[in-house]
């Protein structure tokens, strides 16, 4: 199968192709999910080398046993996130006898699928905000990240209050439209 065909497949089709040992499908799956798996492992382990090892183990597991994922239980991304987290915790446990208990850092027990989705959404928002004109970026940043009121932004920048409100509203509309697309 050609690489372009594999890039157009959904997750179920990719896994079927991987089950038939299709290397281009596996490469596409790797491209699609390796960053997610790595970032979760890194968040748990806080060591890039170990996180990379976990990423390779998880994706190698998909290559060897693509039937391990059950689509009725959720998305492939969420499943890979959970597997990566569990594998990273296993690494911590294996190393626990070497690390004093008070130095051991455990991951937060939050919903990983939700966390992954939030990270993806935040990356999208950052990209859209960075593409906005500076005159919209600055007041949006001051309002939502610095916690300033419209009046405070107006005073700090010397921009009329109505202009500040319009720029923020225009920026928010642009972000909303980009996320809906």
C-alpha positions, 0 to 999 in steps of 0.5 A: 500500500502507498503511503498516501493511501495510508494517510487517508485511512481512519484508525480502524482501517489503519489497524486492519492494515497494520494487522496485515503487516503493512509498514506504510500503515504503521508509519502513518499510525506512528506519525499520527500518535507518537507525539501523544504517546511520548508526551504522556510518557514524558509527563509521567516519567519526566525523563526524555530518554525513558519517555522515548523508550515507552513510546517505542514499546507502546507502538511496537505493541500495536505492530505486534498485536494490533488486535489489542485495541477494541474500538467499542471501548473508545478512540485509538488515541485515548487507548494509546494514552492509557497504555502509555501512562500505564507503561510509564507507571510500570517503569516508575515501579521497576525503578522504585527500589532504586529511588527513595520514596520521598523523591518518587513523583507520581502522575496526577490521577486525572482523566487522560483522554480529557487531558489529551483533548485539552492539550490538543485544543490548547495547541489549536487555540495557541496557533490561531492566536499567534496568527492574529494581528498583534493589535488583537493578540495583545489585548486578548492576552492581557484579558485572558492570561493577565486577568486585566479588565477592558478598562485596565487594558485601555489605560495600559495601552492608551487605546480607547475602551471601545477599540479594546472591546472590539479587538478582543471580540474580533479576536474571540470570533476568529478563534471560535471560527477557526476551532469550528472549521 
